[in-house]
Amino acid sequence: MNKWIRLGLALPLVSTLQLANAGGLWLNEFGAPAMGRAGAGAEAGTGDASAALYNPASMRQIKTEQLMLSGGFLNTNSKFSVESSGALNGTGDGGDAGDILPTGSLFYVKPINEKLQFGFSLSGLAGAGLDYDKDWAGRYQATSVAIVAMVAMPSLAFSVSEKLSLGFGLPIMYTELEMKLAVPRPGQSDGQAKIDGDDILVGYHLSLWYEFSPATQLGIYYQSEFEAKYSGGVDVDPLGLSVGSDLDLNFSAKAYVGLSHRFSDKLTAHITLGWEDWSTMGDVNLSTRTGGNASLPKNWNDTYHYAVGIEYLLAPEWILNLGYAYDTNPVDAKDRTADLPVDRQNRYTVGIEHKSPSSFDWGAQLVYVDLGSAAINTRSLAGGPATGYSGDYKNNEMIVASFSANWAF
């Protein structure tokens, strides 16, 4: 088959690929106790093994070897309400496209000497799963999507002075995607196209931790951009088309700063401000093994993250965590697609920690995320009169629950 015909059939897949960017936002839920306060202030130190991920420089707070394991689930509920649609795609709402996904993390910290600490973390940093009904109005953009991004990061913290430490991490990310969408065939039943691929990427993570006083700490980190090239294939049925492909996609750089202050023996307050450089994503580039290539402009915006939280000592061994976080909208309605229906995000969080006099602590965390109405309007795009549609999500939310256990040796 002519290489340009192959590429033309594959092009609709490119429009679905912002899913891999977690909607322009990295995941913030890692299963650690700080999740109970929306991650607020975690960059300024967590006091447990999760410091290996949140801010390696803050590992200098940890004086004994520690290991933390966490597990839980992420449940999304996404249902679209169609306002208008083209001649070929009908008015099906897609049903509940949400899914339930397991979550889990591992964190480890080992002091090497008075000035140097080693850390290791293994966690999911981005991911989603959506599965729409076959006859829904947006099926020519996506019928199902699955994305996984797992990161393993060895790290080091070095104490420059009694108050200042620096950290370095080497994040190694494995990412995999699979997407399916319908292919219009006027007068016949829809065809189906699928793209899949995976990649392994290496970046860097720089961090700083400073103690103003025993009651007040500051933490800052910068994580580099990841430039993914998904090497996989494009399959189109019932045409029997199967061709190898590469797809270039960037995961944004980001910078976060957190501050923690203990007001009393019972109350500690936390705040985090963050920036994610999604405006640099630029075009999504697709090339096939037969020599065709194309790019699709993605009009993304930088996103900003704000989080506040408190820890309150209920009893000598029990801590209550509460938090709220807000993430700005990464994409406008005219550029948004159905693979990840997210605009601004509101997170409401609660958690409980049990601090044992022995070497074992545990925590439980619950997060409710309002993902916004995520309006979509593709009527002005190519093919709009035939396959374009508009509407928004009347239900668009996520619940994350996790349990963590931390051992000190």
Residue pairs with C-beta under 8 A, 6 or more apart in sequence:
1 241
3 288
3 290
3 291
3 292
4 292
6 234
6 241
6 243
6 288
6 290
6 292
7 286
7 288
7 290
7 292
7 293
7 294
9 183
9 193
9 234
9 236
9 239
9 241
10 193
10 195
10 234
10 236
10 243
10 245
10 286
10 288
10 292
11 286
11 294
11 296
12 140
12 141
12 181
12 183
12 193
13 179
13 181
13 193
13 195
13 234
13 286
14 247
14 284
14 286
14 294
14 295
14 296
15 141
15 296
15 337
16 141
16 142
16 145
16 179
16 181
16 337
16 338
16 339
17 177
17 179
17 247
17 249
17 284
17 339
18 24
18 298
18 300
18 331
18 337
18 339
18 340
19 128
19 130
19 142
19 145
19 147
19 177
19 179
19 339
19 340
20 126
20 147
20 149
20 175
20 177
20 228
20 230
20 249
20 251
21 126
21 249
21 251
21 252
21 278
21 281
21 300
21 330
22 126
22 127
22 128
22 147
22 149
22 340
23 128
23 330
23 331
23 340
23 341
23 342
24 252
24 276
24 278
24 300
24 301
24 303
24 330
24 331
24 342
25 276
25 303
25 305
25 327
25 330
25 342
25 345
26 125
26 126
26 251
26 252
26 254
26 276
27 124
27 125
27 126
27 127
28 35
28 38
28 39
28 305
28 325
28 347
29 35
29 74
29 103
29 367
29 400
29 402
30 50
30 53
30 54
30 70
30 105
30 123
30 124
31 70
31 71
31 72
31 103
31 104
31 105
31 123
31 365
31 402
31 403
31 404
32 42
32 46
32 48
32 50
32 53
32 54
32 68
32 70
32 105
32 107
32 363
32 365
32 404
33 46
33 48
33 50
33 321
33 351
33 353
33 363
33 365
33 404
33 406
34 40
34 41
34 42
34 46
34 50
34 54
34 321
35 349
35 351
35 365
35 367
35 400
35 402
36 309
36 321
36 322
36 323
36 349
36 350
36 351
36 352
36 353
36 363
36 364
36 365
36 366
37 270
37 307
37 309
37 310
37 311
37 321
37 322
37 323
37 349
37 351
38 307
38 308
38 309
38 323
38 324
38 325
38 347
38 348
38 349
38 367
39 54
39 272
39 307
39 309
39 323
39 325
40 258
40 270
40 271
40 272
40 307
40 308
40 309
40 323
40 325
41 219
41 258
41 259
41 260
41 269
41 270
41 271
41 272
41 307
41 309
42 50
42 54
42 55
42 219
42 258
42 270
42 272
43 54
43 55
43 58
43 207
43 219
43 220
43 221
43 256
43 257
43 258
43 272
44 55
44 58
44 209
44 217
44 218
44 219
44 258
44 259
44 260
44 270
45 51
45 55
45 58
45 61
45 209
45 217
45 219
45 260
46 54
46 58
47 61
47 62
48 62
48 66
48 68
48 107
48 361
48 406
49 62
49 66
49 67
49 68
49 107
49 108
49 109
49 119
49 406
50 68
50 105
50 107
50 121
50 404
51 58
51 59
51 61
51 62
51 107
51 109
51 119
52 59
52 107
52 108
52 109
52 119
52 120
52 121
52 153
52 155
53 105
53 107
53 121
53 123
53 153
54 219
54 221
55 167
55 207
55 209
55 219
55 220
55 221
55 258
56 119
56 155
56 156
56 157
56 167
56 168
56 169
56 205
56 207
56 221
57 157
57 165
57 166
57 167
57 207
57 208
57 209
57 219
57 221
58 157
58 165
58 167
58 207
58 209
58 217
58 219
59 109
59 117
59 119
59 155
59 157
59 165
59 167
60 117
60 157
60 159
60 165
60 209
61 209
62 109
62 111
62 117
63 111
64 111
64 408
64 409
65 109
65 110
65 111
65 408
65 409
66 107
66 108
66 109
66 406
66 407
66 408
66 409
67 106
67 107
67 108
67 406
67 407
67 409
68 105
68 106
68 107
68 108
68 404
68 405
68 406
68 407
69 104
69 105
69 106
69 404
69 405
70 103
70 104
70 105
70 106
70 402
70 403
70 404
70 405
71 102
71 103
71 104
71 402
71 403
72 102
72 103
72 104
72 365
72 400
72 401
72 402
72 403
73 100
73 101
73 102
73 103
73 400
73 401
73 402
74 100
74 101
74 102
74 103
74 127
74 398
74 399
74 400
75 98
75 99
75 100
75 101
75 398
75 399
75 400
76 98
76 99
76 100
76 128
76 129
76 130
76 371
76 397
76 398
77 96
77 98
77 395
77 396
77 397
77 398
78 96
78 97
78 98
78 130
78 341
78 371
78 393
78 395
78 396
78 397
79 93
79 94
79 95
79 96
79 97
79 98
79 393
79 394
79 395
79 396
80 93
80 94
80 97
80 136
80 137
80 138
80 338
80 341
80 376
80 391
80 392
80 393
80 394
81 93
81 391
81 392
81 393
81 394
82 91
82 92
82 93
82 137
82 389
82 390
82 391
83 390
83 391
83 392
84 379
84 389
84 390
84 391
85 91
85 137
85 388
85 389
85 390
86 379
86 383
86 384
86 385
86 386
86 387
86 388
86 389
87 385
87 386
88 140
88 184
88 186
88 386
88 387
89 137
89 138
89 139
89 140
89 184
89 386
89 387
89 389
90 135
90 137
91 137
92 133
92 135
92 136
92 137
92 139
93 133
93 136
93 137
94 132
94 133
94 136
94 137
94 138
94 139
94 338
95 132
95 133
95 136
96 395
97 130
97 131
97 132
97 338
97 341
98 130
98 398
99 128
99 129
99 130
99 131
101 127
101 128
101 129
103 124
103 400
103 402
104 123
104 124
105 121
105 122
105 123
105 124
106 120
106 121
106 122
106 123
107 119
107 120
107 121
107 122
107 123
108 119
108 120
108 121
109 117
109 118
109 119
110 117
110 118
110 119
111 117
111 118
112 118
114 159
115 158
115 159
116 156
116 157
116 158
116 159
117 156
117 157
118 154
118 155
118 156
119 153
119 154
119 155
119 156
119 157
119 169
120 152
120 153
120 154
120 155
121 151
121 152
121 153
121 155
122 150
122 151
122 152
122 153
123 150
123 151
124 148
124 149
124 150
124 151
125 149
125 150
125 151
125 173
126 147
126 149
126 175
126 251
127 147
127 148
127 149
128 145
128 146
128 147
128 340
129 145
129 146
129 147
130 142
130 144
130 145
130 338
130 339
130 340
131 143
131 144
131 145
132 138
132 139
132 142
132 143
132 144
132 338
134 143
134 182
134 190
136 143
137 389
137 391
138 337
138 338
138 376
138 378
138 389
139 181
139 182
139 190
140 181
140 182
140 183
140 184
140 383
140 387
141 181
141 337
141 338
141 339
141 378
142 179
142 180
142 181
142 337
142 338
142 339
143 180
143 181
143 182
143 192
144 178
144 179
144 180
145 177
145 178
145 179
145 180
145 339
145 340
146 177
146 178
146 179
147 175
147 176
147 177
148 174
148 175
148 176
148 177
149 173
149 174
149 175
149 251
150 173
150 174
150 175
151 171
151 172
151 173
151 174
152 171
152 172
153 169
153 170
153 171
153 172
153 205
154 169
154 170
155 167
155 168
155 169
155 170
155 205
156 167
156 168
156 169
157 165
157 166
157 167
157 209
158 165
158 166
158 167
159 165
160 166
162 211
163 210
163 211
163 212
164 208
164 209
164 210
164 211
165 208
165 209
165 210
166 206
166 207
166 208
166 209
167 205
167 206
167 207
167 208
167 209
167 221
168 204
168 205
168 206
168 207
169 204
169 205
169 206
169 207
170 202
170 203
170 204
170 205
171 202
171 203
171 204
171 205
171 223
172 200
172 201
172 202
173 200
173 201
173 202
173 203
173 226
173 251
174 198
174 199
174 200
175 198
175 199
175 200
175 201
175 226
175 228
175 230
175 251
176 196
176 197
176 198
177 195
177 196
177 197
177 198
177 230
178 194
178 195
178 196
179 194
179 195
179 196
179 339
180 192
180 193
180 194
181 192
181 193
182 190
182 191
182 192
182 193
183 190
183 191
183 192
183 193
183 236
184 190
184 386
184 387
185 191
191 236
191 237
191 238
191 239
192 236
192 237
193 234
193 235
193 236
193 237
194 234
194 235
194 236
195 230
195 232
195 233
195 234
195 235
195 245
195 247
196 230
196 232
196 233
197 230
197 231
197 232
197 233
197 245
197 246
197 247
198 230
198 231
198 232
199 228
199 229
199 230
199 231
201 226
201 227
201 228
201 251
203 223
203 224
203 225
203 226
204 223
204 224
205 221
205 222
205 223
205 224
206 221
206 222
207 219
207 220
207 221
207 222
208 219
208 220
208 221
209 217
209 218
209 219
210 217
210 218
210 219
211 217
211 218
212 218
214 262
215 261
215 262
215 263
216 259
216 260
216 261
216 262
217 259
217 260
218 257
218 258
218 259
219 257
219 258
219 259
220 255
220 256
220 257
220 258
221 255
221 256
222 253
222 254
222 255
223 253
223 254
223 255
224 253
225 250
225 251
225 252
225 253
225 277
225 280
226 250
226 251
227 248
227 250
227 251
228 248
228 249
228 250
228 251
229 246
229 247
229 248
229 249
230 245
230 246
230 247
230 249
231 244
231 245
231 246
232 244
232 245
232 247
233 242
233 243
233 244
233 245
234 241
234 242
234 243
234 244
234 245
234 288
235 241
235 242
236 242
243 288
243 289
243 290
244 288
244 289
245 286
245 287
245 288
245 289
246 286
246 287
247 284
247 285
247 286
247 287
248 284
248 285
248 286
249 281
249 284
250 280
250 281
250 282
252 276
252 277
252 278
252 280
252 281
253 276
253 277
253 280
254 274
254 275
254 276
254 277
255 274
255 275
256 272
256 273
256 274
256 275
256 305
257 272
257 273
257 274
258 270
258 271
258 272
258 273
259 270
259 271
259 272
260 268
260 269
260 270
261 268
261 269
261 270
262 268
263 269
265 313
266 312
266 313
267 310
267 311
267 312
267 313
268 310
268 311
269 308
269 309
269 310
270 307
270 308
270 309
270 310
270 311
270 323
271 307
271 308
271 309
272 305
272 306
272 307
272 308
272 325
273 304
273 305
273 306
274 304
274 305
274 306
274 307
275 302
275 303
275 304
275 305
276 302
276 303
276 304
276 305
277 302
278 300
278 301
278 302
278 303
278 330
279 300
279 301
279 302
281 298
281 300
282 297
282 298
283 295
283 296
283 297
283 298
284 295
284 296
284 298
285 293
285 294
285 295
286 293
286 294
286 295
286 296
287 293
287 294
298 335
299 331
299 332
299 335
300 330
300 331
300 335
301 328
301 329
301 330
301 331
301 332
303 327
303 328
303 329
303 330
304 327
304 328
305 325
305 326
305 327
305 328
306 325
306 326
306 327
307 323
307 324
307 325
307 326
307 347
308 323
308 324
308 325
309 321
309 322
309 323
309 324
309 349
310 321
310 322
310 323
311 319
311 320
311 321
312 319
312 320
312 321
312 322
313 319
314 320
316 355
317 354
317 355
317 356
317 357
318 352
318 353
318 354
318 355
319 352
319 353
319 354
319 355
320 350
320 351
320 352
321 349
321 350
321 351
321 352
321 353
321 365
322 349
322 350
322 351
323 347
323 348
323 349
323 350
324 346
324 347
324 348
324 349
325 345
325 346
325 347
325 349
326 344
326 345
326 346
326 347
327 344
327 345
327 347
328 344
329 343
329 344
329 372
330 342
330 343
331 343
333 375
333 376
333 377
333 390
334 377
334 378
334 380
336 343
336 374
336 375
336 376
337 376
337 378
338 376
341 371
341 374
341 376
341 393
341 396
342 371
342 372
342 374
342 396
343 371
343 372
343 373
343 374
343 375
344 372
345 369
345 370
345 371
345 372
346 369
346 370
346 372
347 367
347 368
347 369
347 370
348 367
348 368
348 369
348 370
349 365
349 366
349 367
349 368
350 365
350 366
351 363
351 364
351 365
351 366
352 363
352 364
353 361
353 362
353 363
354 361
354 362
354 363
355 361
356 362
359 407
359 408
359 409
360 405
360 406
360 407
360 408
361 405
361 406
361 408
362 403
362 404
362 405
362 406
363 403
363 404
363 406
364 401
364 402
364 403
364 404
365 400
365 401
365 402
365 403
365 404
366 399
366 400
366 401
367 398
367 399
367 400
367 401
368 397
368 398
368 399
369 397
369 398
369 399
369 400
370 396
370 397
371 393
371 396
371 397
371 398
372 393
372 396
373 392
373 393
373 394
373 396
374 392
374 393
374 396
375 390
375 391
375 392
376 389
376 390
376 391
376 392
377 388
377 390
378 384
378 387
378 388
378 389
378 390
379 385
379 388
379 389
379 390
380 388
381 388
